[in-house]
Amino acid sequence: MLISSNKNPPQVLETLPLLPLRDIVVFPHMIVPFMVGRPNSIKALDYALLHGGRIFLAAQKDASAALPTHEEIYRVGTISNIIQNQKLSSGNMKVLAEGIERAQVVDFKMRKGSFVKVIIRPMPITVELNPEIEDLMQEAVALFEKYIKLSRNITYEALISTIRVDNPSRLADTIAAHTMVKVDEKQQLLETLDPKEQLEKLIELLEIEIGKLRVDRRVNERVKKQMEKAQKEYYLNEKLKAIQKELKGKDGKHTEIQAFRERMEKTKLSKEARKKALEELGRLEAMPPMSAEATVSRNYLEWLLSVPWGVKSRENREIKRAARILDEDHYGLEKVKERIIEYLAVRQLVKSIKGSILCFVGAAGVGKSSLASSIARATGRKFVRLSLGGVRDEAEIRGHRRTYIGAFPGQIIQMMKKACTINPVFLLDEVDKMSMDFRGDPSAALMEVLDPEQNKDFVDHYLDVAYDLSQVMFITTANVLHTIPPALRDRMEVLRLPGYTLQEKLQIAKNFLLRKQLKAHGLAKKNIKFTDEAITHIIEKYTREAGVRNLEREIASICRKIAKKVIADNQQSFTIATAKDVERYLGVPRYHRPKSEKNNEVGLAFGVAWTEMGGEILPTESSIMSGRGKLTLTGQLGGVMQESAQAGLSYIRSNAAKLGVDPNFYRKIDIHIHIPEGSIPKDGPSAGLTMAISLISALTNIPVRSDVAMTGEITLRGKILPVGGLKEKILAAHRSEIYNIIIPKDNKKELAEIQAEIKKSLKIYLVETIEEALPLALERPVSPLKGEIRAPLKRGVVESQVSPPALTN
């Protein structure tokens, strides 16, 4: 198959105007835009436009020559048609030309003072397609595709245009026109007439260029990888400086450094803190803004200036107003309220007073945290709360040093920033639930915070300057005291919040909880009405706590069900009057309060115990059987409780004849002491008296009075030692309708904490020895064995004049 690229008969000479081109080689079949500005070139262009638009385009050998001579112009060029032209205001012309075919200059005709005409001879190309030519064409197209992928200056459309060409010469011209090579290399391709030779030269040229592009890419990638972050930051920093200089903002008021200086002027920093801030600011000013060290300094200054320095909230010292607010928020708690009023009274007399550290100790739900919030409201101070439950890292209190990545101040400084004043009410919640590990002991760090002699110069590891905490009113809360380290406990004024009595819970529900839950559920007073009987039933049968948290939860449950009926059934009024009404909404009662037995029984005594949820009745059973003196203790008793049982048994053995018991009883029988509700762990020494009375009853076969409860630690000599949690224990007995209580005489001073209405209904007996307790606890006196002198039993002091209920036999 023969393919010819010429359109004119061979050996036909033609005279056309010459237009020399700088840095451009025009190939046949290519459309090329270029600018024409030289006068002679414009004249040649005008002549061509007047005579059909044909012109001869040839490249200059030296692009810098303004008026090239014949020798400075390549003899082989391209006959072209002028497609478009546009004259610009500058006098230049914008031209769009299409190459037609190759041609060679035969002679130059120079017109004086004008353009050059040339006599040209077309250079036709004829080729016969064969497998070798086709392979070369495919290879050229494949290389050109790689070239396009590596080069960012050629569009993908150029590849599409080459794929559609089936003429090898035209294919070579098309690819050559799109390659970014030197003018002399393109001219060689233009002057080559053999298509095979054209393709071979083109392939060689493409391979060289692809190799160059690959090397360039590898070098660029290597340079990009080797560029360090500091170099980037330096470049960006210099660019940022140039932008700031251009905008004239470098010395403005709103730059970062100036903003820090203005904040320092407005903040009442201490001398040490101001010196530290100025040093850090000078260091920051010398650093590149985008460096990691600048970020550390910037964060430090932000924290140092954000913490309140010398900013106080106005304190309300009006005693009557504070008392009214405390009464509005909480029922009872007279001792705590009195302490707050005392504090405000002292504040009126003394302008400067050290911050107080109070510790509220009580069961969950008695109002410790909410009381701290009420104190803040009553005194007009800001309130912040920090939960210490589970904290085991000293850095949580003191902060991390700035040498660590991501360091921050401790929680104390963070909460002070949140408070925005230097005299807030600061609640440290659950201080008894801190722990320690290899990272340090947070309770040791708290000792500086809670010591009035030291906290005026508290130093956080992050800020590294002294900060005054002496005007903060610290309040801590705890459920128990024994888990708080003694040194930390010594720095706090402990105020106990005992569990509420039934009457107190009833008043709290009526005056506080009902109103709160009605508002929370969108109900009005007309929608629901609770009677005292219903609230009492909820307290006794659906809650088992010293506080009122579960009581509030049960009331909320009833309110939700009422709200549902108001919407669904359009019923507007409900009355919760009886126990059945309560059970209709809350279901089967969850708890049954343990009560004393109606009949006196041998071996069954009633003790009273303290729990975190308040006081509880502790029935204690003793049983004897044939055996060899084995003592069995069940009911999940702790080590201290088991030792109390051993001490009671030893006392009985040493005083067996006096108690009317065979001195060798332990050789013939086994003894089993059991305290019911075995799934609940029990411990403590206060059940010693109860277990000893129960055991004496079993050994002497004398019943224990069922209307008597008792508590006290027993010694081997029969002494009764004082115990803790007395108020909760007495309230537990009262709830269980036991009105006679035996307690150690050394606990007499604690009876002042019990409400008068409770004491009026009770007989409280104070005893020093078990001998004094026996006639009060047993149904009848013990009978000593013959030959033994019976010691007189002293009756305990009765604190109330109300007679105990009659015994039921």
Backbone hydrogen bonds, N-H to C=O, Kabsch-Sander energy under -0.5 kcal/mol:
donor,donor_aa,acceptor,acceptor_aa,energy
3,I,127,V,-1.9
5,S,125,I,-2.1
12,V,9,P,-0.9
13,L,11,Q,-0.6
14,E,120,I,-2.0
16,L,14,E,-0.6
16,L,118,V,-2.2
18,L,116,V,-2.9
19,L,56,F,-2.5
21,L,58,A,-2.3
23,D,21,L,-0.5
29,H,99,G,-2.2
30,M,27,F,-1.5
32,V,30,M,-0.6
32,V,97,A,-3.1
34,F,95,V,-2.3
36,V,93,M,-2.8
42,I,38,R,-2.4
43,K,39,P,-2.3
44,A,40,N,-2.3
45,L,41,S,-2.1
46,D,42,I,-2.6
47,Y,43,K,-2.4
48,A,44,A,-2.1
49,L,45,L,-2.3
50,L,46,D,-1.5
51,H,47,Y,-0.9
51,H,48,A,-0.7
52,G,49,L,-0.6
53,G,48,A,-3.3
54,R,51,H,-0.5
55,I,80,S,-2.3
56,F,17,P,-2.6
57,L,55,I,-0.6
57,L,78,T,-2.5
58,A,19,L,-1.2
58,A,56,F,-0.5
60,Q,21,L,-2.8
61,K,72,E,-3.1
62,D,72,E,-0.6
63,A,61,K,-0.6
65,A,62,D,-1.3
72,E,69,T,-0.7
73,I,70,H,-1.3
74,Y,59,A,-2.3
77,G,75,R,-0.5
77,G,103,A,-2.4
78,T,57,L,-2.6
79,I,101,E,-2.8
80,S,55,I,-2.9
81,N,98,E,-2.4
82,I,53,G,-2.1
83,I,81,N,-0.7
83,I,96,L,-2.5
84,Q,96,L,-1.8
86,Q,94,K,-2.1
88,L,86,Q,-0.5
88,L,92,N,-3.0
91,G,88,L,-1.8
93,M,36,V,-2.7
94,K,86,Q,-3.6
95,V,34,F,-2.8
95,V,93,M,-0.6
96,L,84,Q,-2.6
97,A,32,V,-2.6
98,E,81,N,-2.5
99,G,30,M,-2.9
100,I,79,I,-3.7
101,E,79,I,-1.0
103,A,77,G,-1.8
104,Q,121,R,-2.5
105,V,75,R,-2.3
106,V,119,I,-4.3
107,D,119,I,-1.3
109,K,117,K,-4.2
110,M,108,F,-0.6
111,R,109,K,-0.6
111,R,115,F,-1.4
114,S,111,R,-2.1
117,K,109,K,-3.0
118,V,16,L,-2.6
119,I,107,D,-3.0
120,I,14,E,-3.1
120,I,118,V,-0.6
121,R,104,Q,-2.6
123,M,102,R,-1.9
127,V,3,I,-1.9
129,L,1,M,-1.6
129,L,127,V,-0.6
134,E,130,N,-2.5
135,D,131,P,-2.3
136,L,132,E,-2.2
137,M,133,I,-2.4
138,Q,134,E,-2.4
139,E,135,D,-2.5
140,A,136,L,-2.5
141,V,137,M,-2.3
142,A,138,Q,-2.4
143,L,139,E,-2.5
144,F,140,A,-2.4
145,E,141,V,-1.9
146,K,142,A,-1.9
147,Y,143,L,-2.7
148,I,144,F,-2.1
149,K,145,E,-2.0
150,L,146,K,-2.1
151,S,147,Y,-2.2
158,A,155,T,-1.0
159,L,156,Y,-0.7
160,I,156,Y,-1.4
161,S,157,E,-2.0
162,T,158,A,-1.1
163,I,159,L,-1.8
164,R,160,I,-1.2
165,V,162,T,-1.2
171,L,167,N,-2.7
172,A,168,P,-2.2
173,D,169,S,-2.5
174,T,170,R,-2.6
175,I,171,L,-2.4
176,A,172,A,-2.7
177,A,173,D,-2.2
178,H,174,T,-0.9
178,H,175,I,-0.8
179,T,175,I,-0.8
179,T,176,A,-0.7
181,V,179,T,-1.2
186,K,182,K,-1.9
187,Q,183,V,-2.6
188,Q,184,D,-1.7
189,L,185,E,-1.5
190,L,186,K,-2.1
191,E,187,Q,-2.2
192,T,188,Q,-0.9
198,Q,194,D,-3.0
199,L,195,P,-2.7
200,E,196,K,-2.4
201,K,197,E,-2.7
202,L,198,Q,-2.7
203,I,199,L,-2.9
204,E,200,E,-2.4
205,L,201,K,-2.6
206,L,202,L,-2.8
207,E,203,I,-2.5
208,I,204,E,-2.0
209,E,205,L,-2.4
210,I,206,L,-3.0
211,G,207,E,-2.2
212,K,208,I,-2.2
213,L,209,E,-2.6
214,R,210,I,-2.5
215,V,211,G,-2.3
216,D,212,K,-2.8
217,R,213,L,-2.5
218,R,214,R,-2.7
219,V,215,V,-2.8
220,N,216,D,-2.7
221,E,217,R,-2.7
222,R,218,R,-2.7
223,V,219,V,-2.9
224,K,220,N,-2.6
225,K,221,E,-2.4
226,Q,222,R,-2.2
227,M,223,V,-1.1
232,K,228,E,-1.7
233,E,229,K,-2.7
234,Y,230,A,-2.6
235,Y,231,Q,-2.6
236,L,232,K,-3.1
237,N,233,E,-2.8
238,E,234,Y,-2.7
239,K,235,Y,-2.4
240,L,236,L,-2.7
241,K,237,N,-2.6
242,A,238,E,-2.3
243,I,239,K,-2.4
244,Q,240,L,-2.7
245,K,241,K,-2.8
246,E,242,A,-2.4
247,L,243,I,-2.4
248,K,245,K,-0.6
249,G,244,Q,-2.7
250,K,244,Q,-0.7
252,G,249,G,-1.1
255,T,252,G,-0.8
259,A,255,T,-2.4
260,F,256,E,-2.2
261,R,257,I,-2.2
262,E,258,Q,-2.5
263,R,259,A,-2.1
264,M,260,F,-2.3
265,E,261,R,-1.9
266,K,262,E,-1.6
267,T,263,R,-1.5
268,K,309,W,-0.7
269,L,267,T,-1.8
274,R,270,S,-2.9
275,K,271,K,-2.3
276,K,272,E,-2.2
277,A,273,A,-2.6
278,L,274,R,-2.5
279,E,275,K,-2.1
280,E,276,K,-2.3
281,L,277,A,-2.4
282,G,278,L,-2.4
283,R,279,E,-2.0
284,L,280,E,-2.4
285,E,281,L,-2.3
286,A,282,G,-1.2
287,M,283,R,-0.6
287,M,284,L,-0.9
291,S,288,P,-1.9
295,T,291,S,-1.4
296,V,292,A,-1.7
297,S,293,E,-2.4
298,R,294,A,-2.7
299,N,295,T,-2.4
300,Y,296,V,-2.1
301,L,297,S,-2.4
302,E,298,R,-2.2
303,W,299,N,-2.2
304,L,300,Y,-2.8
305,L,301,L,-2.3
306,S,302,E,-1.2
307,V,303,W,-1.6
310,G,308,P,-0.5
312,K,310,G,-0.7
316,N,379,T,-3.3
317,R,315,E,-0.6
319,I,317,R,-0.6
322,A,318,E,-2.0
323,A,319,I,-2.6
324,R,320,K,-2.2
325,I,321,R,-2.3
326,L,322,A,-2.3
327,D,323,A,-2.2
328,E,324,R,-1.9
329,D,325,I,-1.7
330,H,326,L,-2.0
337,K,333,L,-2.3
338,E,334,E,-2.5
339,R,335,K,-1.7
340,I,336,V,-1.9
341,I,337,K,-2.2
342,E,338,E,-2.2
343,Y,339,R,-1.9
344,L,340,I,-2.2
345,A,341,I,-2.2
346,V,342,E,-2.3
347,R,343,Y,-2.0
348,Q,344,L,-1.4
349,L,345,A,-1.1
350,V,346,V,-2.9
353,I,351,K,-0.6
355,G,470,S,-2.3
358,L,356,S,-0.5
358,L,474,F,-2.2
359,C,493,E,-2.8
360,F,476,T,-3.2
361,V,359,C,-0.6
361,V,495,L,-2.3
362,G,478,A,-2.0
363,A,497,L,-0.6
366,V,363,A,-1.3
371,L,367,G,-1.5
372,A,368,K,-1.5
373,S,369,S,-1.6
374,S,370,S,-2.0
375,I,371,L,-2.1
376,A,372,A,-1.8
377,R,373,S,-1.9
378,A,374,S,-2.7
379,T,375,I,-2.2
380,G,376,A,-0.9
381,R,376,A,-1.8
384,V,425,V,-2.2
386,L,427,L,-3.0
388,L,386,L,-0.5
388,L,429,D,-2.7
390,G,433,K,-1.9
391,V,388,L,-1.9
394,E,439,R,-0.6
396,E,393,D,-1.5
397,I,394,E,-1.6
398,R,394,E,-2.3
399,G,395,A,-2.0
400,H,408,F,-2.1
404,Y,401,R,-1.8
407,A,404,Y,-1.3
411,Q,396,E,-3.5
412,I,397,I,-0.7
414,Q,410,G,-2.2
415,M,411,Q,-2.5
416,M,412,I,-1.9
417,K,413,I,-2.3
418,K,414,Q,-1.8
419,A,415,M,-2.2
420,C,416,M,-1.8
422,I,311,V,-2.7
425,V,382,K,-3.3
426,F,424,P,-0.7
426,F,473,M,-2.2
427,L,384,V,-2.9
427,L,425,V,-0.6
428,L,426,F,-0.6
428,L,475,I,-3.1
429,D,386,L,-2.2
429,D,427,L,-0.9
431,V,428,L,-0.5
431,V,477,T,-2.5
432,D,477,T,-0.5
433,K,430,E,-1.6
434,M,431,V,-0.7
435,S,391,V,-2.2
437,D,392,R,-0.7
437,D,440,G,-1.4
440,G,437,D,-1.9
444,A,441,D,-0.8
445,A,441,D,-1.2
446,L,442,P,-1.9
447,M,443,S,-0.8
447,M,444,A,-0.5
448,E,444,A,-0.6
448,E,445,A,-0.7
449,V,445,A,-0.9
450,L,446,L,-2.6
451,D,448,E,-0.7
454,Q,451,D,-1.7
455,N,451,D,-2.9
457,D,454,Q,-2.1
458,F,455,N,-1.0
458,F,467,Y,-1.7
460,D,458,F,-0.6
460,D,465,V,-0.7
461,H,398,R,-2.4
462,Y,398,R,-0.7
464,D,460,D,-3.0
467,Y,458,F,-2.9
469,L,455,N,-2.6
469,L,467,Y,-0.6
472,V,469,L,-1.5
473,M,424,P,-2.3
474,F,356,S,-1.5
474,F,472,V,-1.0
475,I,426,F,-2.8
476,T,358,L,-3.2
477,T,428,L,-1.7
478,A,360,F,-2.2
484,I,481,L,-1.8
488,L,485,P,-0.5
489,R,485,P,-2.6
490,D,486,P,-2.1
491,R,488,L,-1.1
492,M,489,R,-1.4
493,E,357,I,-2.6
494,V,492,M,-0.8
495,L,359,C,-3.4
497,L,361,V,-3.7
500,Y,546,A,-2.7
505,K,501,T,-2.7
506,L,502,L,-2.3
507,Q,503,Q,-2.3
508,I,504,E,-2.6
509,A,505,K,-2.6
510,K,506,L,-2.2
511,N,507,Q,-2.7
512,F,508,I,-2.3
513,L,508,I,-2.0
514,L,509,A,-2.6
516,K,512,F,-2.2
517,Q,513,L,-2.7
518,L,514,L,-2.5
519,K,515,R,-1.7
520,A,516,K,-2.0
521,H,517,Q,-1.7
522,G,519,K,-1.0
523,L,518,L,-2.8
527,N,524,A,-1.3
528,I,524,A,-0.8
529,K,574,F,-1.4
531,T,576,I,-2.2
535,I,531,T,-2.1
536,T,532,D,-2.6
537,H,533,E,-2.0
538,I,534,A,-2.1
539,I,535,I,-2.3
540,E,536,T,-2.5
541,K,537,H,-2.6
542,Y,538,I,-1.9
543,T,539,I,-0.6
547,G,364,A,-0.8
548,V,365,G,-2.3
552,E,548,V,-2.3
553,R,549,R,-1.7
554,E,550,N,-2.4
555,I,551,L,-2.2
556,A,552,E,-2.2
557,S,553,R,-1.8
558,I,554,E,-1.9
559,C,555,I,-2.3
560,R,556,A,-2.1
561,K,557,S,-1.7
562,I,558,I,-2.3
563,A,559,C,-2.7
564,K,560,R,-2.1
565,K,561,K,-1.8
566,V,562,I,-2.4
567,I,563,A,-1.8
568,A,564,K,-3.2
569,D,565,K,-2.1
570,N,565,K,-0.5
571,Q,565,K,-1.1
574,F,527,N,-1.5
576,I,529,K,-3.5
577,A,575,T,-0.9
582,V,578,T,-1.7
583,E,579,A,-2.5
584,R,580,K,-1.7
585,Y,581,D,-0.9
585,Y,582,V,-0.8
586,L,582,V,-2.8
587,G,583,E,-1.8
590,R,541,K,-1.3
591,Y,541,K,-2.6
596,S,736,S,-1.1
600,N,808,T,-0.7
601,E,704,V,-0.8
604,L,601,E,-0.9
605,A,603,G,-0.6
605,A,620,T,-2.4
606,F,708,V,-0.6
607,G,605,A,-0.6
607,G,618,L,-2.4
608,V,710,M,-1.1
609,A,616,E,-3.1
611,T,614,G,-2.9
614,G,611,T,-1.9
616,E,609,A,-2.5
618,L,607,G,-3.4
620,T,605,A,-3.2
621,E,674,H,-3.0
622,S,603,G,-1.6
623,S,672,H,-2.3
625,M,670,D,-2.0
627,G,668,K,-2.7
629,G,669,I,-1.4
632,T,630,K,-0.5
632,T,671,I,-3.1
634,T,673,I,-2.3
638,G,682,K,-3.0
642,Q,638,G,-2.1
643,E,639,G,-2.0
644,S,640,V,-1.8
645,A,641,M,-1.8
646,Q,642,Q,-2.0
647,A,643,E,-2.4
648,G,644,S,-2.3
649,L,645,A,-2.3
650,S,646,Q,-2.4
651,Y,647,A,-2.0
652,I,648,G,-2.1
653,R,649,L,-2.5
654,S,650,S,-2.2
655,N,651,Y,-1.4
656,A,653,R,-1.0
659,L,655,N,-1.6
660,G,657,A,-1.2
661,V,656,A,-3.1
665,F,662,D,-2.1
667,R,664,N,-1.4
668,K,665,F,-1.4
669,I,665,F,-1.3
670,D,625,M,-3.6
671,I,630,K,-3.1
672,H,623,S,-2.8
673,I,632,T,-3.0
674,H,621,E,-2.9
675,I,634,T,-1.3
680,I,677,E,-1.8
682,K,636,Q,-2.3
687,A,684,G,-0.5
688,G,685,P,-1.9
689,L,712,G,-2.4
691,M,687,A,-2.5
692,A,688,G,-2.1
693,I,689,L,-2.5
694,S,690,T,-2.4
695,L,691,M,-2.2
696,I,692,A,-2.5
697,S,693,I,-2.3
698,A,694,S,-1.9
699,L,695,L,-2.2
700,T,696,I,-2.5
701,N,697,S,-1.4
702,I,697,S,-1.0
704,V,601,E,-2.5
705,R,777,A,-3.2
708,V,705,R,-0.9
709,A,740,N,-2.8
710,M,606,F,-1.7
711,T,742,I,-1.7
712,G,686,S,-2.5
713,E,721,L,-1.6
715,T,719,K,-1.5
718,G,715,T,-1.7
720,I,768,E,-3.2
721,L,713,E,-3.0
721,L,719,K,-0.6
729,K,725,G,-1.9
730,I,726,L,-2.7
731,L,727,K,-2.3
732,A,728,E,-1.8
733,A,729,K,-2.1
734,H,730,I,-2.2
735,R,731,L,-2.5
736,S,732,A,-1.6
737,E,734,H,-1.6
738,I,733,A,-2.8
739,Y,737,E,-0.6
740,N,707,D,-1.1
741,I,763,K,-2.7
742,I,709,A,-2.6
743,I,741,I,-0.5
743,I,765,Y,-2.9
745,K,767,V,-2.3
747,N,744,P,-1.6
748,K,745,K,-1.6
750,E,747,N,-1.4
751,L,748,K,-1.6
752,A,749,K,-0.9
753,E,750,E,-1.5
754,I,751,L,-1.3
758,I,755,Q,-0.6
759,K,755,Q,-2.1
760,K,756,A,-2.0
761,S,757,E,-0.5
761,S,758,I,-0.9
762,L,759,K,-1.4
763,K,739,Y,-2.9
764,I,762,L,-0.5
765,Y,741,I,-3.2
765,Y,763,K,-0.6
766,L,797,V,-0.8
767,V,743,I,-2.0
767,V,765,Y,-0.6
770,I,718,G,-2.3
773,A,769,T,-1.0
774,L,770,I,-2.0
777,A,773,A,-1.9
778,L,774,L,-2.8
779,E,703,P,-2.8
785,L,657,A,-2.3
788,E,785,L,-1.9
791,A,789,I,-0.6
794,K,792,P,-0.5
797,V,766,L,-0.8
799,E,764,I,-1.3
799,E,797,V,-0.6
809,N,807,L,-0.6
